[in-house]
Amino acid sequence: MLTEGFHIRYHPLLESDDLTKYRFPKPEDKLLSITKEIGEREKGNYFILSLQDWTFFERAWLLRGYENILMDFCLREK
């Protein structure tokens, strides 16, 4: 996603009529291994917490665009 601060500027599903065709990106194991390494090294000094502050709703509108996701909720059953 292209961002400017926390303002999302790209919605990959904005023009899509078939949401089943979207392939989600695969997370890299590198990020998890770095987190585990730092956690092991610093566990005696710090409390390590994962910040997950976006809900499914925010993630959905980031993919589809705000107006589109609201219309999807109203017009699509699945």
PyMOL Python script that loads the backbone (N, CA, C, O; Angstrom):
from pymol import cmd

cmd.read_pdbstr("""\
ATOM      1  N   MET A   1       0.835  -1.187   0.000  1.00  0.00           N
ATOM      2  CA  MET A   1       0.000   0.000   0.000  1.00  0.00           C
ATOM      3  C   MET A   1       0.874   1.243   0.000  1.00  0.00           C
ATOM      4  O   MET A   1       1.877   1.314   0.710  1.00  0.00           O
ATOM      5  N   LEU A   2       0.497   2.179  -0.771  1.00  0.00           N
ATOM      6  CA  LEU A   2       1.190   3.453  -0.756  1.00  0.00           C
ATOM      7  C   LEU A   2       0.564   4.302   0.335  1.00  0.00           C
ATOM      8  O   LEU A   2      -0.659   4.396   0.437  1.00  0.00           O
ATOM      9  N   THR A   3       1.387   4.904   1.127  1.00  0.00           N
ATOM     10  CA  THR A   3       0.847   5.696   2.226  1.00  0.00           C
ATOM     11  C   THR A   3       1.521   7.060   2.288  1.00  0.00           C
ATOM     12  O   THR A   3       2.616   7.258   1.760  1.00  0.00           O
ATOM     13  N   GLU A   4       0.868   7.960   2.921  1.00  0.00           N
ATOM     14  CA  GLU A   4       1.422   9.261   3.245  1.00  0.00           C
ATOM     15  C   GLU A   4       1.080   9.469   4.709  1.00  0.00           C
ATOM     16  O   GLU A   4      -0.006   9.948   5.034  1.00  0.00           O
ATOM     17  N   GLY A   5       2.014   9.108   5.604  1.00  0.00           N
ATOM     18  CA  GLY A   5       1.682   9.050   7.013  1.00  0.00           C
ATOM     19  C   GLY A   5       0.713   7.914   7.206  1.00  0.00           C
ATOM     20  O   GLY A   5       1.003   6.788   6.799  1.00  0.00           O
ATOM     21  N   PHE A   6      -0.435   8.169   7.816  1.00  0.00           N
ATOM     22  CA  PHE A   6      -1.447   7.141   7.976  1.00  0.00           C
ATOM     23  C   PHE A   6      -2.574   7.287   6.957  1.00  0.00           C
ATOM     24  O   PHE A   6      -3.588   6.594   7.042  1.00  0.00           O
ATOM     25  N   HIS A   7      -2.395   8.181   6.005  1.00  0.00           N
ATOM     26  CA  HIS A   7      -3.415   8.373   4.981  1.00  0.00           C
ATOM     27  C   HIS A   7      -3.163   7.399   3.834  1.00  0.00           C
ATOM     28  O   HIS A   7      -2.150   7.517   3.144  1.00  0.00           O
ATOM     29  N   ILE A   8      -4.044   6.460   3.619  1.00  0.00           N
ATOM     30  CA  ILE A   8      -3.889   5.465   2.575  1.00  0.00           C
ATOM     31  C   ILE A   8      -4.257   6.085   1.233  1.00  0.00           C
ATOM     32  O   ILE A   8      -5.297   6.729   1.100  1.00  0.00           O
ATOM     33  N   ARG A   9      -3.393   5.883   0.243  1.00  0.00           N
ATOM     34  CA  ARG A   9      -3.605   6.506  -1.056  1.00  0.00           C
ATOM     35  C   ARG A   9      -3.863   5.488  -2.161  1.00  0.00           C
ATOM     36  O   ARG A   9      -4.060   5.875  -3.313  1.00  0.00           O
ATOM     37  N   TYR A  10      -3.866   4.207  -1.840  1.00  0.00           N
ATOM     38  CA  TYR A  10      -4.052   3.174  -2.854  1.00  0.00           C
ATOM     39  C   TYR A  10      -4.961   2.095  -2.289  1.00  0.00           C
ATOM     40  O   TYR A  10      -4.724   1.588  -1.192  1.00  0.00           O
ATOM     41  N   HIS A  11      -5.998   1.744  -3.034  1.00  0.00           N
ATOM     42  CA  HIS A  11      -6.948   0.713  -2.633  1.00  0.00           C
ATOM     43  C   HIS A  11      -6.955  -0.355  -3.728  1.00  0.00           C
ATOM     44  O   HIS A  11      -7.585  -0.150  -4.766  1.00  0.00           O
ATOM     45  N   PRO A  12      -6.268  -1.500  -3.527  1.00  0.00           N
ATOM     46  CA  PRO A  12      -6.100  -2.474  -4.607  1.00  0.00           C
ATOM     47  C   PRO A  12      -7.383  -3.095  -5.134  1.00  0.00           C
ATOM     48  O   PRO A  12      -7.373  -3.641  -6.237  1.00  0.00           O
ATOM     49  N   LEU A  13      -8.473  -3.038  -4.408  1.00  0.00           N
ATOM     50  CA  LEU A  13      -9.723  -3.643  -4.860  1.00  0.00           C
ATOM     51  C   LEU A  13     -10.789  -2.612  -5.213  1.00  0.00           C
ATOM     52  O   LEU A  13     -11.969  -2.949  -5.316  1.00  0.00           O
ATOM     53  N   LEU A  14     -10.391  -1.388  -5.393  1.00  0.00           N
ATOM     54  CA  LEU A  14     -11.344  -0.305  -5.624  1.00  0.00           C
ATOM     55  C   LEU A  14     -12.250  -0.575  -6.823  1.00  0.00           C
ATOM     56  O   LEU A  14     -13.451  -0.314  -6.748  1.00  0.00           O
ATOM     57  N   GLU A  15     -11.716  -1.081  -7.906  1.00  0.00           N
ATOM     58  CA  GLU A  15     -12.494  -1.298  -9.128  1.00  0.00           C
ATOM     59  C   GLU A  15     -12.887  -2.761  -9.327  1.00  0.00           C
ATOM     60  O   GLU A  15     -13.401  -3.105 -10.391  1.00  0.00           O
ATOM     61  N   SER A  16     -12.667  -3.620  -8.357  1.00  0.00           N
ATOM     62  CA  SER A  16     -12.909  -5.052  -8.514  1.00  0.00           C
ATOM     63  C   SER A  16     -14.365  -5.412  -8.259  1.00  0.00           C
ATOM     64  O   SER A  16     -14.959  -4.983  -7.270  1.00  0.00           O
ATOM     65  N   ASP A  17     -14.935  -6.209  -9.167  1.00  0.00           N
ATOM     66  CA  ASP A  17     -16.278  -6.743  -8.951  1.00  0.00           C
ATOM     67  C   ASP A  17     -16.241  -8.163  -8.408  1.00  0.00           C
ATOM     68  O   ASP A  17     -17.262  -8.679  -7.953  1.00  0.00           O
ATOM     69  N   ASP A  18     -15.076  -8.799  -8.450  1.00  0.00           N
ATOM     70  CA  ASP A  18     -14.938 -10.177  -7.989  1.00  0.00           C
ATOM     71  C   ASP A  18     -13.838 -10.250  -6.935  1.00  0.00           C
ATOM     72  O   ASP A  18     -12.658 -10.388  -7.254  1.00  0.00           O
ATOM     73  N   LEU A  19     -14.247 -10.154  -5.682  1.00  0.00           N
ATOM     74  CA  LEU A  19     -13.275 -10.119  -4.592  1.00  0.00           C
ATOM     75  C   LEU A  19     -12.556 -11.446  -4.393  1.00  0.00           C
ATOM     76  O   LEU A  19     -11.514 -11.485  -3.739  1.00  0.00           O
ATOM     77  N   THR A  20     -13.085 -12.522  -4.938  1.00  0.00           N
ATOM     78  CA  THR A  20     -12.440 -13.833  -4.764  1.00  0.00           C
ATOM     79  C   THR A  20     -11.160 -13.950  -5.580  1.00  0.00           C
ATOM     80  O   THR A  20     -10.369 -14.861  -5.335  1.00  0.00           O
ATOM     81  N   LYS A  21     -10.932 -13.070  -6.532  1.00  0.00           N
ATOM     82  CA  LYS A  21      -9.732 -13.128  -7.369  1.00  0.00           C
ATOM     83  C   LYS A  21      -8.521 -12.461  -6.720  1.00  0.00           C
ATOM     84  O   LYS A  21      -7.398 -12.631  -7.194  1.00  0.00           O
ATOM     85  N   TYR A  22      -8.733 -11.711  -5.650  1.00  0.00           N
ATOM     86  CA  TYR A  22      -7.616 -11.019  -5.005  1.00  0.00           C
ATOM     87  C   TYR A  22      -6.737 -12.011  -4.247  1.00  0.00           C
ATOM     88  O   TYR A  22      -7.239 -12.840  -3.488  1.00  0.00           O
ATOM     89  N   ARG A  23      -5.457 -11.923  -4.451  1.00  0.00           N
ATOM     90  CA  ARG A  23      -4.495 -12.761  -3.740  1.00  0.00           C
ATOM     91  C   ARG A  23      -3.769 -11.894  -2.709  1.00  0.00           C
ATOM     92  O   ARG A  23      -3.055 -10.952  -3.056  1.00  0.00           O
ATOM     93  N   PHE A  24      -3.967 -12.232  -1.452  1.00  0.00           N
ATOM     94  CA  PHE A  24      -3.327 -11.477  -0.387  1.00  0.00           C
ATOM     95  C   PHE A  24      -1.819 -11.690  -0.419  1.00  0.00           C
ATOM     96  O   PHE A  24      -1.367 -12.798  -0.708  1.00  0.00           O
ATOM     97  N   PRO A  25      -1.028 -10.658  -0.129  1.00  0.00           N
ATOM     98  CA  PRO A  25       0.427 -10.828  -0.101  1.00  0.00           C
ATOM     99  C   PRO A  25       0.829 -11.774   1.026  1.00  0.00           C
ATOM    100  O   PRO A  25       0.175 -11.821   2.068  1.00  0.00           O
ATOM    101  N   LYS A  26       1.884 -12.510   0.820  1.00  0.00           N
ATOM    102  CA  LYS A  26       2.371 -13.439   1.830  1.00  0.00           C
ATOM    103  C   LYS A  26       3.339 -12.697   2.757  1.00  0.00           C
ATOM    104  O   LYS A  26       4.283 -12.063   2.286  1.00  0.00           O
ATOM    105  N   PRO A  27       3.108 -12.773   4.072  1.00  0.00           N
ATOM    106  CA  PRO A  27       4.041 -12.121   5.002  1.00  0.00           C
ATOM    107  C   PRO A  27       5.396 -12.804   4.954  1.00  0.00           C
ATOM    108  O   PRO A  27       5.494 -14.014   4.753  1.00  0.00           O
ATOM    109  N   GLU A  28       6.416 -12.024   5.137  1.00  0.00           N
ATOM    110  CA  GLU A  28       7.769 -12.560   5.121  1.00  0.00           C
ATOM    111  C   GLU A  28       8.137 -13.113   6.486  1.00  0.00           C
ATOM    112  O   GLU A  28       7.813 -12.523   7.517  1.00  0.00           O
ATOM    113  N   ASP A  29       8.810 -14.241   6.483  1.00  0.00           N
ATOM    114  CA  ASP A  29       9.283 -14.826   7.735  1.00  0.00           C
ATOM    115  C   ASP A  29      10.347 -13.958   8.386  1.00  0.00           C
ATOM    116  O   ASP A  29      10.567 -14.054   9.593  1.00  0.00           O
ATOM    117  N   LYS A  30      11.014 -13.106   7.600  1.00  0.00           N
ATOM    118  CA  LYS A  30      12.078 -12.250   8.129  1.00  0.00           C
ATOM    119  C   LYS A  30      11.565 -11.364   9.264  1.00  0.00           C
ATOM    120  O   LYS A  30      12.226 -11.219  10.293  1.00  0.00           O
ATOM    121  N   LEU A  31      10.401 -10.780   9.074  1.00  0.00           N
ATOM    122  CA  LEU A  31       9.825  -9.912  10.107  1.00  0.00           C
ATOM    123  C   LEU A  31       9.613 -10.679  11.406  1.00  0.00           C
ATOM    124  O   LEU A  31       9.936 -10.183  12.486  1.00  0.00           O
ATOM    125  N   LEU A  32       9.069 -11.890  11.299  1.00  0.00           N
ATOM    126  CA  LEU A  32       8.835 -12.681  12.499  1.00  0.00           C
ATOM    127  C   LEU A  32      10.145 -13.114  13.151  1.00  0.00           C
ATOM    128  O   LEU A  32      10.245 -13.119  14.378  1.00  0.00           O
ATOM    129  N   SER A  33      11.141 -13.474  12.361  1.00  0.00           N
ATOM    130  CA  SER A  33      12.400 -13.917  12.945  1.00  0.00           C
ATOM    131  C   SER A  33      13.124 -12.773  13.648  1.00  0.00           C
ATOM    132  O   SER A  33      13.752 -12.982  14.686  1.00  0.00           O
ATOM    133  N   ILE A  34      13.041 -11.565  13.091  1.00  0.00           N
ATOM    134  CA  ILE A  34      13.650 -10.408  13.753  1.00  0.00           C
ATOM    135  C   ILE A  34      12.943 -10.142  15.082  1.00  0.00           C
ATOM    136  O   ILE A  34      13.589  -9.862  16.091  1.00  0.00           O
ATOM    137  N   THR A  35      11.628 -10.231  15.075  1.00  0.00           N
ATOM    138  CA  THR A  35      10.850 -10.011  16.299  1.00  0.00           C
ATOM    139  C   THR A  35      11.218 -11.047  17.362  1.00  0.00           C
ATOM    140  O   THR A  35      11.394 -10.698  18.529  1.00  0.00           O
ATOM    141  N   LYS A  36      11.333 -12.299  16.973  1.00  0.00           N
ATOM    142  CA  LYS A  36      11.704 -13.353  17.922  1.00  0.00           C
ATOM    143  C   LYS A  36      13.111 -13.136  18.464  1.00  0.00           C
ATOM    144  O   LYS A  36      13.359 -13.313  19.656  1.00  0.00           O
ATOM    145  N   GLU A  37      14.031 -12.752  17.578  1.00  0.00           N
ATOM    146  CA  GLU A  37      15.412 -12.520  18.000  1.00  0.00           C
ATOM    147  C   GLU A  37      15.501 -11.386  19.024  1.00  0.00           C
ATOM    148  O   GLU A  37      16.146 -11.530  20.062  1.00  0.00           O
ATOM    149  N   ILE A  38      14.861 -10.277  18.730  1.00  0.00           N
ATOM    150  CA  ILE A  38      14.875  -9.140  19.659  1.00  0.00           C
ATOM    151  C   ILE A  38      14.159  -9.518  20.952  1.00  0.00           C
ATOM    152  O   ILE A  38      14.606  -9.141  22.035  1.00  0.00           O
ATOM    153  N   GLY A  39      13.063 -10.252  20.852  1.00  0.00           N
ATOM    154  CA  GLY A  39      12.335 -10.681  22.041  1.00  0.00           C
ATOM    155  C   GLY A  39      13.175 -11.538  22.960  1.00  0.00           C
ATOM    156  O   GLY A  39      13.167 -11.341  24.176  1.00  0.00           O
ATOM    157  N   GLU A  40      13.894 -12.479  22.397  1.00  0.00           N
ATOM    158  CA  GLU A  40      14.758 -13.334  23.219  1.00  0.00           C
ATOM    159  C   GLU A  40      15.872 -12.526  23.865  1.00  0.00           C
ATOM    160  O   GLU A  40      16.192 -12.718  25.038  1.00  0.00           O
ATOM    161  N   ARG A  41      16.455 -11.627  23.096  1.00  0.00           N
ATOM    162  CA  ARG A  41      17.587 -10.838  23.596  1.00  0.00           C
ATOM    163  C   ARG A  41      17.154  -9.847  24.682  1.00  0.00           C
ATOM    164  O   ARG A  41      17.901  -9.610  25.631  1.00  0.00           O
ATOM    165  N   GLU A  42      15.966  -9.272  24.552  1.00  0.00           N
ATOM    166  CA  GLU A  42      15.553  -8.182  25.436  1.00  0.00           C
ATOM    167  C   GLU A  42      14.482  -8.566  26.450  1.00  0.00           C
ATOM    168  O   GLU A  42      13.979  -7.694  27.158  1.00  0.00           O
ATOM    169  N   LYS A  43      14.117  -9.843  26.541  1.00  0.00           N
ATOM    170  CA  LYS A  43      12.999 -10.214  27.404  1.00  0.00           C
ATOM    171  C   LYS A  43      13.224  -9.908  28.876  1.00  0.00           C
ATOM    172  O   LYS A  43      12.253  -9.759  29.618  1.00  0.00           O
ATOM    173  N   GLY A  44      14.457  -9.811  29.318  1.00  0.00           N
ATOM    174  CA  GLY A  44      14.730  -9.454  30.704  1.00  0.00           C
ATOM    175  C   GLY A  44      14.657  -7.961  30.967  1.00  0.00           C
ATOM    176  O   GLY A  44      14.574  -7.528  32.117  1.00  0.00           O
ATOM    177  N   ASN A  45      14.688  -7.171  29.892  1.00  0.00           N
ATOM    178  CA  ASN A  45      14.722  -5.715  30.037  1.00  0.00           C
ATOM    179  C   ASN A  45      13.417  -5.014  29.664  1.00  0.00           C
ATOM    180  O   ASN A  45      13.113  -3.935  30.174  1.00  0.00           O
ATOM    181  N   TYR A  46      12.654  -5.636  28.772  1.00  0.00           N
ATOM    182  CA  TYR A  46      11.470  -4.969  28.233  1.00  0.00           C
ATOM    183  C   TYR A  46      10.288  -5.916  28.180  1.00  0.00           C
ATOM    184  O   TYR A  46      10.443  -7.136  28.143  1.00  0.00           O
ATOM    185  N   PHE A  47       9.106  -5.324  28.176  1.00  0.00           N
ATOM    186  CA  PHE A  47       7.869  -6.042  27.910  1.00  0.00           C
ATOM    187  C   PHE A  47       7.556  -5.816  26.437  1.00  0.00           C
ATOM    188  O   PHE A  47       7.346  -4.676  26.021  1.00  0.00           O
ATOM    189  N   ILE A  48       7.521  -6.866  25.654  1.00  0.00           N
ATOM    190  CA  ILE A  48       7.326  -6.723  24.222  1.00  0.00           C
ATOM    191  C   ILE A  48       5.869  -6.999  23.880  1.00  0.00           C
ATOM    192  O   ILE A  48       5.298  -8.011  24.286  1.00  0.00           O
ATOM    193  N   LEU A  49       5.284  -6.080  23.129  1.00  0.00           N
ATOM    194  CA  LEU A  49       3.869  -6.129  22.810  1.00  0.00           C
ATOM    195  C   LEU A  49       3.676  -5.888  21.319  1.00  0.00           C
ATOM    196  O   LEU A  49       4.321  -5.012  20.741  1.00  0.00           O
ATOM    197  N   SER A  50       2.810  -6.645  20.706  1.00  0.00           N
ATOM    198  CA  SER A  50       2.467  -6.440  19.306  1.00  0.00           C
ATOM    199  C   SER A  50       1.269  -5.506  19.235  1.00  0.00           C
ATOM    200  O   SER A  50       0.249  -5.751  19.881  1.00  0.00           O
ATOM    201  N   LEU A  51       1.384  -4.450  18.465  1.00  0.00           N
ATOM    202  CA  LEU A  51       0.301  -3.485  18.324  1.00  0.00           C
ATOM    203  C   LEU A  51      -0.567  -3.878  17.133  1.00  0.00           C
ATOM    204  O   LEU A  51      -0.105  -3.854  15.992  1.00  0.00           O
ATOM    205  N   GLN A  52      -1.797  -4.233  17.391  1.00  0.00           N
ATOM    206  CA  GLN A  52      -2.756  -4.609  16.349  1.00  0.00           C
ATOM    207  C   GLN A  52      -3.972  -3.696  16.491  1.00  0.00           C
ATOM    208  O   GLN A  52      -5.016  -4.108  16.997  1.00  0.00           O
ATOM    209  N   ASP A  53      -3.823  -2.463  16.043  1.00  0.00           N
ATOM    210  CA  ASP A  53      -4.880  -1.494  16.313  1.00  0.00           C
ATOM    211  C   ASP A  53      -5.861  -1.283  15.164  1.00  0.00           C
ATOM    212  O   ASP A  53      -6.737  -0.424  15.265  1.00  0.00           O
ATOM    213  N   TRP A  54      -5.741  -2.039  14.080  1.00  0.00           N
ATOM    214  CA  TRP A  54      -6.709  -1.909  13.000  1.00  0.00           C
ATOM    215  C   TRP A  54      -7.623  -3.114  13.006  1.00  0.00           C
ATOM    216  O   TRP A  54      -7.157  -4.251  13.081  1.00  0.00           O
ATOM    217  N   THR A  55      -8.918  -2.876  12.928  1.00  0.00           N
ATOM    218  CA  THR A  55      -9.893  -3.958  12.920  1.00  0.00           C
ATOM    219  C   THR A  55     -10.083  -4.467  11.493  1.00  0.00           C
ATOM    220  O   THR A  55      -9.503  -3.927  10.552  1.00  0.00           O
ATOM    221  N   PHE A  56     -10.900  -5.509  11.341  1.00  0.00           N
ATOM    222  CA  PHE A  56     -11.202  -6.016  10.006  1.00  0.00           C
ATOM    223  C   PHE A  56     -11.893  -4.952   9.154  1.00  0.00           C
ATOM    224  O   PHE A  56     -11.688  -4.900   7.941  1.00  0.00           O
ATOM    225  N   PHE A  57     -12.697  -4.116   9.774  1.00  0.00           N
ATOM    226  CA  PHE A  57     -13.367  -3.058   9.024  1.00  0.00           C
ATOM    227  C   PHE A  57     -12.353  -2.113   8.383  1.00  0.00           C
ATOM    228  O   PHE A  57     -12.466  -1.809   7.196  1.00  0.00           O
ATOM    229  N   GLU A  58     -11.368  -1.645   9.144  1.00  0.00           N
ATOM    230  CA  GLU A  58     -10.368  -0.741   8.585  1.00  0.00           C
ATOM    231  C   GLU A  58      -9.581  -1.419   7.465  1.00  0.00           C
ATOM    232  O   GLU A  58      -9.305  -0.805   6.434  1.00  0.00           O
ATOM    233  N   ARG A  59      -9.227  -2.673   7.669  1.00  0.00           N
ATOM    234  CA  ARG A  59      -8.486  -3.389   6.631  1.00  0.00           C
ATOM    235  C   ARG A  59      -9.327  -3.549   5.369  1.00  0.00           C
ATOM    236  O   ARG A  59      -8.812  -3.435   4.257  1.00  0.00           O
ATOM    237  N   ALA A  60     -10.616  -3.813   5.541  1.00  0.00           N
ATOM    238  CA  ALA A  60     -11.505  -3.976   4.391  1.00  0.00           C
ATOM    239  C   ALA A  60     -11.644  -2.676   3.606  1.00  0.00           C
ATOM    240  O   ALA A  60     -11.583  -2.696   2.377  1.00  0.00           O
ATOM    241  N   TRP A  61     -11.829  -1.554   4.282  1.00  0.00           N
ATOM    242  CA  TRP A  61     -11.994  -0.314   3.517  1.00  0.00           C
ATOM    243  C   TRP A  61     -10.684   0.153   2.927  1.00  0.00           C
ATOM    244  O   TRP A  61     -10.684   0.889   1.940  1.00  0.00           O
ATOM    245  N   LEU A  62      -9.555  -0.258   3.510  1.00  0.00           N
ATOM    246  CA  LEU A  62      -8.272   0.067   2.883  1.00  0.00           C
ATOM    247  C   LEU A  62      -8.102  -0.677   1.559  1.00  0.00           C
ATOM    248  O   LEU A  62      -7.468  -0.166   0.636  1.00  0.00           O
ATOM    249  N   LEU A  63      -8.664  -1.874   1.466  1.00  0.00           N
ATOM    250  CA  LEU A  63      -8.597  -2.642   0.233  1.00  0.00           C
ATOM    251  C   LEU A  63      -9.601  -2.159  -0.816  1.00  0.00           C
ATOM    252  O   LEU A  63      -9.268  -2.069  -1.998  1.00  0.00           O
ATOM    253  N   ARG A  64     -10.824  -1.851  -0.389  1.00  0.00           N
ATOM    254  CA  ARG A  64     -11.909  -1.550  -1.326  1.00  0.00           C
ATOM    255  C   ARG A  64     -12.216  -0.059  -1.475  1.00  0.00           C
ATOM    256  O   ARG A  64     -12.854   0.337  -2.450  1.00  0.00           O
ATOM    257  N   GLY A  65     -11.781   0.762  -0.543  1.00  0.00           N
ATOM    258  CA  GLY A  65     -12.205   2.157  -0.524  1.00  0.00           C
ATOM    259  C   GLY A  65     -13.409   2.276   0.402  1.00  0.00           C
ATOM    260  O   GLY A  65     -14.208   1.345   0.502  1.00  0.00           O
ATOM    261  N   TYR A  66     -13.545   3.400   1.070  1.00  0.00           N
ATOM    262  CA  TYR A  66     -14.550   3.549   2.116  1.00  0.00           C
ATOM    263  C   TYR A  66     -15.980   3.415   1.582  1.00  0.00           C
ATOM    264  O   TYR A  66     -16.775   2.642   2.116  1.00  0.00           O
ATOM    265  N   GLU A  67     -16.298   4.160   0.541  1.00  0.00           N
ATOM    266  CA  GLU A  67     -17.661   4.102   0.004  1.00  0.00           C
ATOM    267  C   GLU A  67     -17.974   2.708  -0.544  1.00  0.00           C
ATOM    268  O   GLU A  67     -19.066   2.185  -0.324  1.00  0.00           O
ATOM    269  N   ASN A  68     -17.021   2.112  -1.255  1.00  0.00           N
ATOM    270  CA  ASN A  68     -17.244   0.781  -1.821  1.00  0.00           C
ATOM    271  C   ASN A  68     -17.506  -0.267  -0.746  1.00  0.00           C
ATOM    272  O   ASN A  68     -18.396  -1.101  -0.909  1.00  0.00           O
ATOM    273  N   ILE A  69     -16.756  -0.241   0.341  1.00  0.00           N
ATOM    274  CA  ILE A  69     -16.944  -1.282   1.356  1.00  0.00           C
ATOM    275  C   ILE A  69     -18.306  -1.112   2.041  1.00  0.00           C
ATOM    276  O   ILE A  69     -18.948  -2.105   2.383  1.00  0.00           O
ATOM    277  N   LEU A  70     -18.749   0.119   2.243  1.00  0.00           N
ATOM    278  CA  LEU A  70     -20.070   0.324   2.835  1.00  0.00           C
ATOM    279  C   LEU A  70     -21.165  -0.171   1.899  1.00  0.00           C
ATOM    280  O   LEU A  70     -22.138  -0.778   2.346  1.00  0.00           O
ATOM    281  N   MET A  71     -21.012   0.085   0.606  1.00  0.00           N
ATOM    282  CA  MET A  71     -21.993  -0.413  -0.360  1.00  0.00           C
ATOM    283  C   MET A  71     -21.943  -1.936  -0.441  1.00  0.00           C
ATOM    284  O   MET A  71     -22.981  -2.583  -0.575  1.00  0.00           O
ATOM    285  N   ASP A  72     -20.748  -2.511  -0.361  1.00  0.00           N
ATOM    286  CA  ASP A  72     -20.631  -3.978  -0.347  1.00  0.00           C
ATOM    287  C   ASP A  72     -21.414  -4.566   0.820  1.00  0.00           C
ATOM    288  O   ASP A  72     -22.124  -5.559   0.664  1.00  0.00           O
ATOM    289  N   PHE A  73     -21.283  -3.956   1.973  1.00  0.00           N
ATOM    290  CA  PHE A  73     -22.012  -4.443   3.147  1.00  0.00           C
ATOM    291  C   PHE A  73     -23.524  -4.396   2.922  1.00  0.00           C
ATOM    292  O   PHE A  73     -24.254  -5.282   3.367  1.00  0.00           O
ATOM    293  N   CYS A  74     -23.981  -3.363   2.233  1.00  0.00           N
ATOM    294  CA  CYS A  74     -25.425  -3.217   1.993  1.00  0.00           C
ATOM    295  C   CYS A  74     -25.930  -4.130   0.891  1.00  0.00           C
ATOM    296  O   CYS A  74     -27.030  -4.673   1.000  1.00  0.00           O
ATOM    297  N   LEU A  75     -25.154  -4.312  -0.163  1.00  0.00           N
ATOM    298  CA  LEU A  75     -25.649  -4.963  -1.366  1.00  0.00           C
ATOM    299  C   LEU A  75     -25.218  -6.419  -1.556  1.00  0.00           C
ATOM    300  O   LEU A  75     -25.827  -7.146  -2.340  1.00  0.00           O
ATOM    301  N   ARG A  76     -24.181  -6.845  -0.850  1.00  0.00           N
ATOM    302  CA  ARG A  76     -23.682  -8.221  -1.025  1.00  0.00           C
ATOM    303  C   ARG A  76     -23.936  -9.045   0.217  1.00  0.00           C
ATOM    304  O   ARG A  76     -23.668  -8.605   1.335  1.00  0.00           O
ATOM    305  N   GLU A  77     -24.451 -10.232   0.017  1.00  0.00           N
ATOM    306  CA  GLU A  77     -24.693 -11.112   1.156  1.00  0.00           C
ATOM    307  C   GLU A  77     -23.460 -11.904   1.534  1.00  0.00           C
ATOM    308  O   GLU A  77     -23.311 -12.281   2.696  1.00  0.00           O
ATOM    309  N   LYS A  78     -22.563 -12.171   0.582  1.00  0.00           N
ATOM    310  CA  LYS A  78     -21.358 -12.968   0.846  1.00  0.00           C
ATOM    311  C   LYS A  78     -20.123 -12.169   0.618  1.00  0.00           C
ATOM    312  O   LYS A  78     -19.016 -12.680   0.791  1.00  0.00           O
TER     313      LYS A  78
END
""", "prot")
cmd.dss("prot")
cmd.show_as("cartoon", "prot")
cmd.util.cbc("prot")
cmd.orient("prot")
